[in-house]
Amino acid sequence: MTIYIGIDDTDTRESRGTGRLARAIAAELSRSCAVFGVTRHQLFIHPTIPYTSHNSAAVIHILDGENEVTADDLFATAKELLLADFIEGSDPGICLATDRQIVQETPRFGFIAKREIVTQELARTLARRAGILLEGLGGTEDGVIGALAGVCLAASGNDGRFVQKGTTRSLHGTSTVAAILASGVDRVMTRDGVTVSEGLVSLKKFPKPAFVGGEAILYVEEEDGVYRDIVVG
């Protein structure tokens, strides 16, 4: 079983981003539980939806069964850390759910939130019905929408990209495929589905594998004998 902790609307244009905060929370939680990774999920962009830069949510993936704390404890700790780094002018929301709770109509909420406007009322209603922990922590509390949507999308195993997995953020410049796989990426492949098992990959920044089929897949394209990574998700 996997536990997902989603956060959204935690920043302003002048502050650190939601992704950075999610990674900081993940680092703290890793002291007492097995953190699988942190993913970014793109949501709907519309003139009537307030967002800081790209309207994306961040989700921390935790492998249950290897933890010293309960889901309620994880939620309380994450909430405390989020509040300790509260940014005035932000509208944060936090969500925690297990993959067993993402059932029936709940998973669709995430994909709907990628293509149309959804409401706090709908998010809170769905969370309440499924027994999912969902809470607004300041401002308008609109962050509950993205927090729940992010969790639903992460639980699908087919959305977004990893902004942290294993030691991926330690790789920069040009790296071997072997080093990329050793860092926590499950597969390196081209967009047409050809697996790349050896060679060099020129990285734009650090590996940001897409979350596809429950795996972290780094997509690449070949150029002048060297592969270059493609950011997908």
Secondary structure by P-SEA (a helix, b strand, c coil): cbbbbbbccccccccccaaaaaaaaaaaacccccccbbbbbbccccccccccccbbbbbbbbbcccccccaaaaaaaaaaaaaaacccccbbbbbbbccccccccccaaaaaaacccccaaaaaaaaaaacbbbbbccccccaaaaaaaaaaaaaaccbbbbccccccccccccccaaaaaaaccccccccccccccccccccccccccccccccbbbbbbbcccbbbbbbcc
